Structure formats: C-alpha cells, structure tokens
Amino acid sequence: MEKYNNWKLKFYTIWAGQAVSLITSAILQMAIIFYLTEKTGSAMVLSMASLVGFLPYAVFGPAIGVLVDRHDRKKIMIGADLIIAAAGAVLAIVAFYMELPVWMVMIVLFIRSIGTAFH
C-alpha cells in the first residue's frame, strides 16, 4: 500500500510542477504579445514573433522527441524548464534596466520554443 502512495506522491509532484511551468509560460507568452503590440503596433512584428515562437517547435519537435525517448526524461524535463526559465529571467532583467529590443524578444521566443519541444 505504501508503494502505491509513494507513486501517487511522485506523480502529483511532477504534475504540479509541470502545471506551474506551463501556466507561467503561457503568462509570459501573453505578456510578450502585449509588449510587442504596445511597442511596435505592427502586425508584421507579431506575425514574425508567432513564427519564431512556434516554427522551431514544429520543425525540431520530431527529432527532439527521439532524443527525449532515448535519454532520462526527468533530467531533460528539468533542464528544459531551467532553460525556458532562464530565457524569461534574462528578458525580465533586461526589461527592468532598459527598453527591450525586438530582436532580443525574438531570440527569447526561439529559445523558449526549442525548450518547449523538450516537454
């Protein structure tokens, strides 16, 4: 019986961590969209941001899936979350001290897209 409860505890821990990660990631994605809309007002920039944010996931996703299946999923998931969080933190730190350049936002979107493919 204790083994069953131990399994449930591990599952809920992973599930809660993943839920927090995905929710905060979605919040940051919306904040980036609002920022780009406010700063540029350009549909072209928003289209490019969407492309940079989603295309790497679609293109590299199948190859990354093969890599994830061959290696320790726990370490990969933690590493991907750390990279995604670091990219968001860099964006926040730079935004605190200066106005974000659009190219930096695009790079962060690209990194986050690749990191999300590892989930």
DSSP file (Angstrom, degrees, kcal/mol; ACC not computed):
  #  RESIDUE AA STRUCTURE BP1 BP2  ACC     N-H-->O    O-->H-N    N-H-->O    O-->H-N    TCO  KAPPA ALPHA  PHI   PSI    X-CA   Y-CA   Z-CA
    1    1 A M     >        0   0    0      0, 0.0     4,-1.9     0, 0.0     5,-0.2   0.000 360.0 360.0 360.0 -38.0    0.0    0.0    0.0
    2    2 A E  H  >  +     0   0    0      1,-0.2     4,-2.4     2,-0.2     5,-0.2   0.863 360.0  56.0 -66.7 -34.5    2.9    2.4    0.8
    3    3 A K  H  > S+     0   0    0      2,-0.2     4,-2.0     1,-0.2    -1,-0.2   0.898 106.6  50.9 -63.1 -39.4    4.4    1.8   -2.6
    4    4 A Y  H  > S+     0   0    0      2,-0.2     4,-2.0     1,-0.2    -2,-0.2   0.924 111.3  46.7 -63.3 -45.3    1.1    2.8   -4.2
    5    5 A N  H  X S+     0   0    0     -4,-1.9     4,-2.3     1,-0.2    -2,-0.2   0.862 109.4  54.9 -66.2 -35.6    1.0    6.1   -2.2
    6    6 A N  H  X S+     0   0    0     -4,-2.4     4,-2.1     2,-0.2    -1,-0.2   0.899 107.7  50.0 -63.2 -40.7    4.7    6.8   -3.0
    7    7 A W  H  X S+     0   0    0     -4,-2.0     4,-2.5     1,-0.2    -2,-0.2   0.911 110.3  50.0 -62.8 -43.3    3.8    6.5   -6.7
    8    8 A K  H  X S+     0   0    0     -4,-2.0     4,-2.8     1,-0.2     5,-0.2   0.895 108.9  52.0 -63.9 -39.8    0.9    8.9   -6.3
    9    9 A L  H  X S+     0   0    0     -4,-2.3     4,-2.1     2,-0.2    -1,-0.2   0.919 110.9  47.3 -63.3 -43.4    3.1   11.4   -4.4
   10   10 A K  H  X S+     0   0    0     -4,-2.1     4,-2.4     2,-0.2     5,-0.2   0.919 112.8  49.7 -62.8 -43.6    5.7   11.4   -7.2
   11   11 A F  H  X S+     0   0    0     -4,-2.5     4,-3.0     1,-0.2    -2,-0.2   0.939 111.7  47.0 -61.5 -47.9    3.0   11.7   -9.9
   12   12 A Y  H  X S+     0   0    0     -4,-2.8     4,-2.7     1,-0.2     5,-0.2   0.859 111.0  53.0 -64.8 -34.7    1.4   14.7   -8.1
   13   13 A T  H  X S+     0   0    0     -4,-2.1     4,-2.2    -5,-0.2    -1,-0.2   0.943 113.7  41.8 -64.3 -47.4    4.7   16.4   -7.6
   14   14 A I  H  X S+     0   0    0     -4,-2.4     4,-2.5     2,-0.2    -2,-0.2   0.919 115.7  50.6 -65.0 -43.2    5.6   16.1  -11.3
   15   15 A W  H  X S+     0   0    0     -4,-3.0     4,-2.4    -5,-0.2    -2,-0.2   0.917 111.6  46.9 -61.9 -44.9    2.1   17.1  -12.3
   16   16 A A  H  X S+     0   0    0     -4,-2.7     4,-2.4     2,-0.2     5,-0.2   0.912 113.2  49.0 -65.6 -42.1    2.1   20.2  -10.1
   17   17 A G  H  X S+     0   0    0     -4,-2.2     4,-2.2    -5,-0.2    -2,-0.2   0.908 112.9  47.1 -62.7 -42.0    5.5   21.3  -11.2
   18   18 A Q  H  X S+     0   0    0     -4,-2.5     4,-2.6     2,-0.2     5,-0.2   0.883 110.7  52.5 -67.5 -38.4    4.5   20.8  -14.9
   19   19 A A  H  X S+     0   0    0     -4,-2.4     4,-2.4     2,-0.2     5,-0.2   0.931 111.1  46.3 -63.3 -45.7    1.3   22.7  -14.3
   20   20 A V  H  X S+     0   0    0     -4,-2.4     4,-2.5     1,-0.2     5,-0.3   0.915 113.0  51.1 -62.0 -42.7    3.1   25.7  -12.7
   21   21 A S  H  X S+     0   0    0     -4,-2.2     4,-1.9    -5,-0.2    -2,-0.2   0.927 112.9  43.9 -61.2 -46.6    5.6   25.6  -15.5
   22   22 A L  H  X S+     0   0    0     -4,-2.6     4,-2.2     2,-0.2    -1,-0.2   0.878 113.6  50.4 -69.8 -37.5    3.0   25.7  -18.3
   23   23 A I  H  X S+     0   0    0     -4,-2.4     4,-2.1    -5,-0.2    -2,-0.2   0.941 113.3  44.6 -66.5 -46.6    0.9   28.3  -16.7
   24   24 A T  H  X S+     0   0    0     -4,-2.5     4,-2.3     1,-0.2    -1,-0.2   0.856 112.0  53.9 -66.6 -32.7    3.8   30.7  -16.1
   25   25 A S  H  X S+     0   0    0     -4,-1.9     4,-2.3    -5,-0.3    -1,-0.2   0.910 108.8  48.2 -65.8 -41.7    5.0   30.0  -19.6
   26   26 A A  H  X S+     0   0    0     -4,-2.2     4,-2.2     2,-0.2    -2,-0.2   0.882 110.4  52.1 -65.9 -37.7    1.6   30.9  -21.0
   27   27 A I  H  X S+     0   0    0     -4,-2.1     4,-2.3     2,-0.2    -2,-0.2   0.926 110.7  47.3 -63.7 -44.7    1.5   34.1  -19.0
   28   28 A L  H  X S+     0   0    0     -4,-2.3     4,-2.4     2,-0.2    -2,-0.2   0.897 109.6  54.0 -63.9 -39.5    4.9   35.1  -20.3
   29   29 A Q  H  X S+     0   0    0     -4,-2.3     4,-2.0     1,-0.2    -1,-0.2   0.918 110.5  46.2 -61.1 -43.4    3.9   34.4  -23.8
   30   30 A M  H  X S+     0   0    0     -4,-2.2     4,-2.6     2,-0.2    -1,-0.2   0.892 110.7  53.2 -66.4 -38.7    0.8   36.7  -23.5
   31   31 A A  H  X S+     0   0    0     -4,-2.3     4,-2.6     1,-0.2    -2,-0.2   0.895 108.1  50.8 -63.0 -39.2    3.0   39.4  -21.9
   32   32 A I  H  X S+     0   0    0     -4,-2.4     4,-2.8     2,-0.2     5,-0.2   0.912 110.0  49.9 -64.2 -42.0    5.4   39.2  -24.8
   33   33 A I  H  X S+     0   0    0     -4,-2.0     4,-2.3     1,-0.2    -2,-0.2   0.935 112.8  46.2 -62.0 -46.3    2.5   39.6  -27.3
   34   34 A F  H  X S+     0   0    0     -4,-2.6     4,-2.6     2,-0.2    -2,-0.2   0.895 112.6  51.2 -63.5 -39.2    1.1   42.6  -25.4
   35   35 A Y  H  X S+     0   0    0     -4,-2.6     4,-3.0     2,-0.2     5,-0.3   0.944 111.7  45.5 -63.4 -47.8    4.6   44.1  -25.2
   36   36 A L  H  X>S+     0   0    0     -4,-2.8     4,-2.4     1,-0.2     5,-1.1   0.878 113.3  50.8 -64.9 -36.5    5.2   43.7  -28.9
   37   37 A T  H  X5S+     0   0    0     -4,-2.3     4,-0.7    -5,-0.2    -1,-0.2   0.931 115.2  42.4 -64.4 -45.4    1.7   45.1  -29.7
   38   38 A E  H  <5S+     0   0    0     -4,-2.6    -2,-0.2    -5,-0.2    -1,-0.2   0.905 119.6  42.7 -67.9 -42.1    2.3   48.1  -27.5
   39   39 A K  H  <5S+     0   0    0     -4,-3.0    -2,-0.2    -5,-0.2    -3,-0.2   0.933 133.1  13.2 -74.0 -46.0    5.8   48.8  -28.6
   40   40 A T  H  <5S-     0   0    0     -4,-2.4    -3,-0.2    -5,-0.3    -2,-0.1   0.822  70.4-155.2-103.6 -36.6    5.5   48.3  -32.3
   41   41 A G     << +     0   0    0     -5,-1.1     2,-0.5    -4,-0.7    -4,-0.1   0.687  51.2 137.1  65.3  16.5    1.8   48.2  -33.2
   42   42 A S     >  -     0   0    0     -6,-0.4     4,-1.7     1,-0.1    -1,-0.2  -0.834  51.8-158.7-104.8 127.7    2.9   46.2  -36.2
   43   43 A A  H  > S+     0   0    0     -2,-0.5     4,-2.3     1,-0.2     5,-0.2   0.822  97.2  59.4 -67.2 -30.7    1.1   43.1  -37.5
   44   44 A M  H  > S+     0   0    0      2,-0.2     4,-2.6     1,-0.2    -1,-0.2   0.914 104.8  47.9 -64.2 -43.6    4.3   42.1  -39.2
   45   45 A V  H  > S+     0   0    0      2,-0.2     4,-2.6     1,-0.2    -1,-0.2   0.911 112.4  49.0 -65.3 -41.7    6.2   42.0  -36.0
   46   46 A L  H  X S+     0   0    0     -4,-1.7     4,-2.3     2,-0.2    -1,-0.2   0.889 111.4  50.0 -64.7 -37.9    3.5   40.0  -34.3
   47   47 A S  H  X S+     0   0    0     -4,-2.3     4,-2.4     2,-0.2    -2,-0.2   0.916 111.5  47.9 -65.1 -42.8    3.5   37.6  -37.2
   48   48 A M  H  X S+     0   0    0     -4,-2.6     4,-3.0     2,-0.2     5,-0.2   0.901 110.8  51.7 -63.9 -40.5    7.2   37.2  -37.0
   49   49 A A  H  X S+     0   0    0     -4,-2.6     4,-2.1     2,-0.2    -2,-0.2   0.903 110.6  48.2 -63.3 -40.9    7.0   36.6  -33.3
   50   50 A S  H  X S+     0   0    0     -4,-2.3     4,-1.7     2,-0.2     5,-0.4   0.915 113.1  48.0 -64.2 -42.4    4.4   33.9  -33.8
   51   51 A L  H  X S+     0   0    0     -4,-2.4     4,-2.5     1,-0.2    -2,-0.2   0.932 114.3  45.1 -63.4 -46.9    6.5   32.3  -36.5
   52   52 A V  H  < S+     0   0    0     -4,-3.0    -1,-0.2     1,-0.2    -2,-0.2   0.830 115.4  49.9 -66.7 -31.5    9.7   32.4  -34.3
   53   53 A G  H  < S+     0   0    0     -4,-2.1    -1,-0.2    -5,-0.2    -2,-0.2   0.754 125.2  22.0 -79.4 -25.3    7.7   31.2  -31.3
   54   54 A F  H  X S+     0   0    0     -4,-1.7     4,-1.8    -3,-0.2    -2,-0.2   0.719 107.0  69.8-116.6 -28.6    6.0   28.2  -33.0
   55   55 A L  H  X S+     0   0    0     -4,-2.5     4,-2.9    -5,-0.4     5,-0.3   0.913  97.7  51.8 -63.3 -44.8    8.0   27.1  -36.1
   56   56 A P  H  > S+     0   0    0      0, 0.0     4,-2.7     0, 0.0     5,-0.4   0.891 108.7  53.4 -60.0 -36.1   11.1   25.7  -34.2
   57   57 A Y  H  > S+     0   0    0      1,-0.2     4,-1.2     2,-0.2    -2,-0.2   0.920 113.8  41.8 -61.2 -44.1    8.7   23.6  -32.1
   58   58 A A  H  < S+     0   0    0     -4,-1.8    -1,-0.2     2,-0.2    -3,-0.1   0.880 120.3  41.9 -72.1 -38.5    7.1   22.2  -35.2
   59   59 A V  H  < S+     0   0    0     -4,-2.9     4,-0.4    -5,-0.2    -2,-0.2   0.938 126.4  29.7 -76.0 -47.9   10.3   21.7  -37.2
   60   60 A F  H  X S+     0   0    0     -4,-2.7     4,-2.6    -5,-0.3     5,-0.3   0.605  97.1  90.8 -90.5 -11.9   12.6   20.3  -34.4
   61   61 A G  H  X S+     0   0    0     -4,-1.2     4,-2.5    -5,-0.4    -1,-0.2   0.889  85.0  49.1 -53.7 -49.0    9.9   18.6  -32.4
   62   62 A P  H  > S+     0   0    0      0, 0.0     4,-1.5     0, 0.0    -1,-0.2   0.916 114.7  44.6 -61.1 -42.0   10.1   15.2  -34.0
   63   63 A A  H  > S+     0   0    0     -4,-0.4     4,-1.8     1,-0.2    -2,-0.2   0.896 113.7  50.1 -68.2 -39.1   13.9   15.0  -33.7
   64   64 A I  H  X S+     0   0    0     -4,-2.6     4,-2.7     1,-0.2    -1,-0.2   0.874 105.2  58.4 -66.4 -36.1   13.8   16.2  -30.2
   65   65 A G  H  X S+     0   0    0     -4,-2.5     4,-2.0    -5,-0.3    -1,-0.2   0.887 104.6  50.5 -59.2 -39.7   11.1   13.6  -29.4
   66   66 A V  H  X S+     0   0    0     -4,-1.5     4,-1.1     2,-0.2    -1,-0.2   0.919 111.0  48.8 -63.9 -43.6   13.5   10.9  -30.5
   67   67 A L  H  X S+     0   0    0     -4,-1.8     4,-0.8     1,-0.2     3,-0.5   0.909 110.1  51.1 -62.2 -42.5   16.3   12.3  -28.2
   68   68 A V  H >< S+     0   0    0     -4,-2.7     3,-0.7     1,-0.2    -1,-0.2   0.886 107.2  53.7 -64.0 -38.5   13.9   12.5  -25.3
   69   69 A D  H 3< S+     0   0    0     -4,-2.0    -1,-0.2     1,-0.2    -2,-0.2   0.769 109.9  48.3 -67.0 -24.9   12.9    8.9  -25.7
   70   70 A R  H 3< S+     0   0    0     -4,-1.1    -1,-0.2    -3,-0.5     2,-0.2   0.571 112.2  48.2 -93.0 -10.1   16.5    7.7  -25.7
   71   71 A H  S << S-     0   0    0     -4,-0.8     2,-0.5    -3,-0.7     3,-0.0  -0.679 104.6 -62.9-126.3 177.6   17.6    9.6  -22.5
   72   72 A D     >  -     0   0    0     -2,-0.2     4,-2.0     1,-0.2     5,-0.2  -0.472  41.9-159.6 -66.3 112.7   16.5   10.3  -19.0
   73   73 A R  H  > S+     0   0    0     -2,-0.5     4,-2.8     1,-0.2     5,-0.2   0.850  86.8  57.3 -65.9 -35.5   13.2   12.1  -19.3
   74   74 A K  H  > S+     0   0    0      1,-0.2     4,-2.3     2,-0.2    -1,-0.2   0.942 109.5  43.8 -62.2 -47.6   13.3   13.6  -15.8
   75   75 A K  H  > S+     0   0    0      1,-0.2     4,-2.7     2,-0.2    -1,-0.2   0.887 114.5  50.5 -65.3 -38.8   16.7   15.3  -16.4
   76   76 A I  H  X S+     0   0    0     -4,-2.0     4,-2.8     2,-0.2    -2,-0.2   0.917 110.9  48.4 -65.9 -42.7   15.6   16.5  -19.8
   77   77 A M  H  X S+     0   0    0     -4,-2.8     4,-2.3     2,-0.2    -2,-0.2   0.912 114.1  45.9 -65.1 -42.4   12.3   18.0  -18.5
   78   78 A I  H  X S+     0   0    0     -4,-2.3     4,-2.3    -5,-0.2    -2,-0.2   0.925 114.2  48.8 -65.6 -44.1   14.2   19.7  -15.6
   79   79 A G  H  X S+     0   0    0     -4,-2.7     4,-2.3     2,-0.2    -2,-0.2   0.911 111.2  49.5 -61.8 -43.2   16.8   21.0  -18.0
   80   80 A A  H  X S+     0   0    0     -4,-2.8     4,-2.5     1,-0.2    -1,-0.2   0.917 111.4  49.2 -63.0 -43.2   14.2   22.3  -20.5
   81   81 A D  H  X S+     0   0    0     -4,-2.3     4,-2.6     1,-0.2    -1,-0.2   0.894 110.8  50.6 -63.3 -39.0   12.3   24.1  -17.7
   82   82 A L  H  X S+     0   0    0     -4,-2.3     4,-2.5     2,-0.2    -2,-0.2   0.903 111.4  47.5 -65.7 -40.3   15.5   25.7  -16.4
   83   83 A I  H  X S+     0   0    0     -4,-2.3     4,-2.3     2,-0.2    -2,-0.2   0.918 113.4  47.8 -66.5 -42.9   16.5   26.9  -19.9
   84   84 A I  H  X S+     0   0    0     -4,-2.5     4,-2.1     2,-0.2    -2,-0.2   0.921 114.2  47.1 -62.8 -43.8   13.0   28.3  -20.5
   85   85 A A  H  X S+     0   0    0     -4,-2.6     4,-2.5     1,-0.2    -2,-0.2   0.894 110.8  51.9 -65.4 -39.9   13.0   30.0  -17.1
   86   86 A A  H  X S+     0   0    0     -4,-2.5     4,-2.6     2,-0.2    -1,-0.2   0.904 108.6  50.8 -63.9 -40.9   16.5   31.4  -17.7
   87   87 A A  H  X S+     0   0    0     -4,-2.3     4,-2.0     1,-0.2    -1,-0.2   0.920 112.6  46.6 -62.8 -42.8   15.4   32.9  -21.0
   88   88 A G  H  X S+     0   0    0     -4,-2.1     4,-2.3     2,-0.2    -2,-0.2   0.878 111.6  51.6 -65.3 -37.6   12.4   34.5  -19.3
   89   89 A A  H  X S+     0   0    0     -4,-2.5     4,-2.8     2,-0.2     5,-0.2   0.902 108.2  51.0 -66.7 -41.1   14.6   35.8  -16.5
   90   90 A V  H  X S+     0   0    0     -4,-2.6     4,-2.6     1,-0.2     5,-0.2   0.922 110.7  49.9 -60.7 -43.1   17.1   37.4  -18.9
   91   91 A L  H  X S+     0   0    0     -4,-2.0     4,-2.3    -5,-0.2    -2,-0.2   0.917 112.3  47.2 -61.2 -43.6   14.2   39.1  -20.6
   92   92 A A  H  X S+     0   0    0     -4,-2.3     4,-1.6     2,-0.2    -2,-0.2   0.906 112.5  49.0 -65.9 -42.1   12.8   40.4  -17.3
   93   93 A I  H  X S+     0   0    0     -4,-2.8     4,-1.2     2,-0.2    -2,-0.2   0.928 113.6  45.6 -65.2 -44.9   16.2   41.6  -16.2
   94   94 A V  H  X S+     0   0    0     -4,-2.6     4,-2.4     1,-0.2     3,-0.4   0.909 111.6  52.9 -64.7 -40.8   16.9   43.4  -19.4
   95   95 A A  H  < S+     0   0    0     -4,-2.3    -1,-0.2    -5,-0.2    -2,-0.2   0.811 104.3  57.8 -64.6 -29.0   13.4   44.9  -19.4
   96   96 A F  H  < S+     0   0    0     -4,-1.6    -1,-0.2     1,-0.2    -2,-0.2   0.855 116.4  32.5 -67.9 -34.6   14.0   46.2  -15.9
   97   97 A Y  H  < S-     0   0    0     -4,-1.2     2,-0.3    -3,-0.4    -2,-0.2   0.710 129.6  -1.2 -98.6 -23.2   17.0   48.2  -16.9
   98   98 A M  S  < S-     0   0    0     -4,-2.4     2,-0.3    -5,-0.2    -1,-0.2  -0.956  85.3 -73.6-156.7 172.1   16.2   49.3  -20.5
   99   99 A E        -     0   0    0     -2,-0.3    -4,-0.1     1,-0.1    -3,-0.1  -0.593  56.6-112.8 -75.0 133.6   13.6   49.0  -23.2
  100  100 A L        -     0   0    0     -2,-0.3     2,-0.2    -5,-0.1    -1,-0.1  -0.470  23.8-132.1 -70.2 129.2   13.7   45.6  -24.8
  101  101 A P    >>  -     0   0    0      0, 0.0     4,-1.6     0, 0.0     3,-0.6  -0.579  17.1-125.1 -75.4 146.6   14.8   45.4  -28.4
  102  102 A V  H 3> S+     0   0    0      1,-0.2     4,-2.2    -2,-0.2     5,-0.2   0.862 108.8  59.5 -61.3 -37.0   12.6   43.4  -30.6
  103  103 A W  H 3> S+     0   0    0      1,-0.2     4,-2.0     2,-0.2    -1,-0.2   0.859 103.9  51.4 -62.7 -33.9   15.5   41.2  -31.8
  104  104 A M  H <> S+     0   0    0     -3,-0.6     4,-2.3     2,-0.2    -1,-0.2   0.892 107.9  51.5 -69.7 -38.4   16.1   40.1  -28.2
  105  105 A V  H  X S+     0   0    0     -4,-1.6     4,-2.4     1,-0.2    -2,-0.2   0.906 109.2  51.5 -62.2 -40.9   12.4   39.2  -27.7
  106  106 A M  H  X S+     0   0    0     -4,-2.2     4,-2.2     2,-0.2    -2,-0.2   0.898 108.9  50.0 -63.7 -40.9   12.6   37.1  -30.9
  107  107 A I  H  X S+     0   0    0     -4,-2.0     4,-2.5     2,-0.2    -1,-0.2   0.920 111.2  49.0 -64.3 -42.8   15.7   35.2  -29.6
  108  108 A V  H  X S+     0   0    0     -4,-2.3     4,-2.7     1,-0.2    -2,-0.2   0.905 109.9  51.7 -64.2 -40.5   14.0   34.5  -26.3
  109  109 A L  H  X S+     0   0    0     -4,-2.4     4,-2.1     2,-0.2    -1,-0.2   0.902 110.1  49.7 -61.3 -40.3   10.9   33.3  -28.2
  110  110 A F  H  X S+     0   0    0     -4,-2.2     4,-2.2     2,-0.2    -2,-0.2   0.935 112.2  46.8 -63.4 -47.3   13.1   31.0  -30.3
  111  111 A I  H  X S+     0   0    0     -4,-2.5     4,-2.6     1,-0.2    -2,-0.2   0.912 112.9  49.5 -62.4 -42.9   14.9   29.6  -27.2
  112  112 A R  H  X S+     0   0    0     -4,-2.7     4,-2.4     1,-0.2    -1,-0.2   0.869 109.1  53.1 -65.0 -36.0   11.5   29.1  -25.4
  113  113 A S  H  X S+     0   0    0     -4,-2.1     4,-1.4    -5,-0.2    -2,-0.2   0.920 110.9  45.5 -65.4 -44.0   10.1   27.3  -28.4
  114  114 A I  H  X S+     0   0    0     -4,-2.2     4,-0.7     2,-0.2     3,-0.2   0.926 113.6  50.4 -63.8 -44.4   13.0   24.8  -28.6
  115  115 A G  H >< S+     0   0    0     -4,-2.6     3,-0.9     1,-0.2     4,-0.3   0.881 107.2  54.0 -61.4 -38.7   12.8   24.3  -24.8
  116  116 A T  H >< S+     0   0    0     -4,-2.4     3,-1.6     1,-0.2    -1,-0.2   0.828  98.4  63.6 -66.0 -31.4    9.1   23.6  -25.0
  117  117 A A  H 3< S+     0   0    0     -4,-1.4    -1,-0.2     1,-0.3    -2,-0.2   0.770  94.7  62.1 -63.6 -24.3    9.7   20.9  -27.6
  118  118 A F  T <<        0   0    0     -3,-0.9    -1,-0.3    -4,-0.7    -2,-0.2   0.589 360.0 360.0 -78.3  -9.8   11.6   19.0  -25.0
  119  119 A H    <         0   0    0     -3,-1.6    -1,-0.3    -4,-0.3    -2,-0.2   0.487 360.0 360.0 -75.3 360.0    8.5   18.7  -22.8
